[in-house]
């Protein structure tokens, strides 16, 4: 039987866990494609395709529908970047599996390492894809003017965090209701195609329309991000604190659900999927 040497000190355990997460992140990124570079390139193509589709739609509708002054392509990219980061985090974390994952049979591995590796792997792919796209945009069209880069980056991290939190809830429910959770995850991601507010700003919505979008934390995050990016836009109807609290609550609920599920996990659950 294999024996894994455990560290006796807290610092040694932290370094061992960090190394384990690093290797798990590499495995997660390479699992998307045999070549990690091609995995990032495929993600870049997906982002550019989505930007091109929304640019075409908005061109027919008229750019005034955005109700914001500034670079129109940058307006679309802020919505698409955060939308894809959130959605990819939901799908990746929600599909980890709770207790009967084959990787759990290895001694150093545990559920938290798998969860963090999946979340950071998704962030790594999305972050480097955005850096490459913005670099190419600055070369061809000029450096984009961002009013507060720090705030915009914080909104990107908040979109990733809330996506991971929603994914943790789906992850906890999946062993109990695998088919239903798959449908719920798909419906949630499809709803965000409309209710994330990629193509408009909250200040342009009336009271009735605003109530239809205000439930979605991603809607608040994208609108607040545009407030940090554009000089002439001040979001009045959204709050990033709401998205942060929703993410924290969902994360705690999901972790409690995972803990409860692990007390009742069975290897035979895999036959139900």
N, C-alpha and C positions, 0 to 999 in steps of 0.2 A: 504494500500500500504506500502511496506517495505521502511524503511528510512535508508540510510547509512550515518553515521556521518563522515564528512570530516575534516581532520586536517587543522588548520589555520596556522601552521608553516611549513617551508620548511623541517626541520629535521623530524618532525612528519610525513609528507607526504612521505618522503624517507623511513622511517621505515615501514610504512603501505604498501608501494609498494613492498619493499623487502619481507615482510611477505606474501603478496599475491603471489609474484613470487615463493616463496618457496613452498607454498601449491599447486600451479599450477604445479610445477616441480614434486612433489610427485604424483599428479594425473596423469601426463603424463607418468611417469615411471610405475605406477601401471596399466595404461591402456594397456601396452604391455603384461601384464600377471597379474593374480590375486595376485601373490606373486612376490614382487620386486626382491627377491633373485633368483628365478627361471628365471626371465627375464634376469638377468645378466648371469646366467649359460647358458641359450640358446644362448646368444650373444657370450659367450666364445667358445661354441661348433662350432658356425658358423665361428669364426675366425680361430680356429684350423683346421677345415675342409678345409678352403680355403688355409691355409699354407700347409697342407698335399697334396692338389691337385697340387699346384705350385711346391712343392718339388719333387713330382713324375714326373711332366713334365720336370723340369730342370734336373732331374737325367738322363732321357732318352736323353736330348739334350746335357748334359755335363755341369758341373758347370763352365767351362771356358767361357761360353757365358756371364756370369755376368761381366767378365773383372775387377774383384775387389778382393783384398786380404782381408781375414778376415773370421769371422764366417758366413758360408753360410746360416744357419737358421736365424741368426740375420738379414742378408741381406733381406731374404724373409719377415720377420716380419715387418721390417721398411716400406716395400712397402704395405703390407696387412693392417697394422694398420692405416696408413694415408689414404689409399684408402677407407676402410670401414667407417672411421670417416667422410670423405668428402661426400661419397655417402649417408650415413644414414642422415647426416644433410640436404642434398638436398631433400631427400624424405620426411623427417619429416616436415621441414619448408614449403616446397611447398604444403603440404597437409593440412595446418592449416585451410584455408578458410578465406575469407576477411570480409564480413559484416553480413552474415546470419547464423553464427555459433550460436547454442543454448546457449553457454556459454556467449555470448555477451548480453543476456537478463538480466544477473545479474548486479546489480548496480556497485559494485567495479571493475568489469572486464573491460578491454579495449584491443584493438588490440595489443598494445605494450607488455602488460603483457603476452598475449597468445603467441606472437612471441618469447619473451625471455624465457618463460617457456618451450616451445617446443625445442628451441635451447639448453638450458642448460640441459634439460632432456636427450637429445641425447648425449651431451658431458659427462654427469655423467655416463651413461651406458657404453660408449666406454672407458672412462678413467679407471674405476674400472675393466673392463674386461682386459685391457692391464696390469694393475698392478698385477692382479692375475696370468695372463699368464707368465709375466716376473718373478714373485716370484717363480712359479713352475719350470720355466726353470732354474733359478739360483740354486734351491735345487737339481735338478736332474743332471744338466750338468755343473754347475759352474756359477759364477756370470759373466754375459756378460760384455765385456769391451767396454765402450762407451767413445769416445774421449772427446766430449763436450755435456754433458747431457742437459745443459741449452739451447743450440742451437737446439738440437733435440726436446726438449719439445716445443720450440717456433714454430718449423715447424709443430708440431702436432696441435697447436692452430691455426696456419695459415690455415692448411687444413680444420679445422672445420669452421673457419671464412669464407673462400671462399665458402665452401659448403652451409653455411647459406645464403650468398649473392646470390648465384645462386637460392636457394630455395625461397628467397624473390621475385625475378623476376618472377618465376613461380607462386608464391602466388598471385602476383598482376594481372597476366594475366588469372588466372584460372576462375574467374567469367565471363569473357568475352568469353573465348574459352576453356571450360572445357575439351572437348574431345581432342582437338589439344594439349593442354598443357600436358595432361596425356601422350600422345604419345611422345611429345618432352622430357618430363622428363625421360621416359623410354629409349629413344634413347640416351640421354646424359649419363645416367648411364651405358648403354651397351657399348658406345664408350670408356668410361673410363676403361673398362676391358682391352682394348688394348692400348689406348693412354695415360694411366697414367704412363707407364714406370716402372711397378712393377718388371719386370723380367730382366731388363737391365739398364745400366747407360747411361747418355747422352754423356759422353766422348767416348763411343764405337760406336756412330752413325756417319755416313757420313753426308755430307752437305744436300743431298736430303732428307734423312730419318729424319734428325733433323728438317727440315721445316715442316714435317708432324706432329711432336709432339710438336713443340714450342708454338703453340696456346694455349695449355692446361695449366692452372696455376697449376693443380695438378702434372703434369709432372715436373715442375720446383721445386715444394715443395718437392717431394719425392727425387729428385736428390740432392737438397741442404741438405736434412736431412741425406742422406748417407755420405755427406761430413763432417757433424758434428759427425756422429757415428763412421766412420772408419778412422783410422790414415793415411792410405796410399791412400786415395781418395780425389782428389781436383776438385770439379765441375767447369769446365771452360765455359760450354755452356748454363748454366741456371742461373737464378737470382731470389731470393726470393722477391726482390723489385717489379718485374713484377707481381707476384702473389698478392702481397699486394695491388698494385694500381688497378688491375683488380677487386679484391674483394671490394675495396672502391667504385669504379665506379658502379659496379653492385648493391651494397647496396643502393647507392643514387638513382639510376634509379628505383629500386624496391620500395623503400619507397615513391618516388613521384608517382609511379603507384598505390600504395595502397591508398594514400591520394586522388588521382583522383577517384579511384573506390568507395571509401566510400562516395563520394559526389553523386554517382548515384546508390548506392546499393538498392536492392529491395528484400523483403522476397520471392517473387515469383520466384527468380532466382534458388531456390532450386529444383523447378520442372524441370529445364532444365538438371539436372545432371543425 
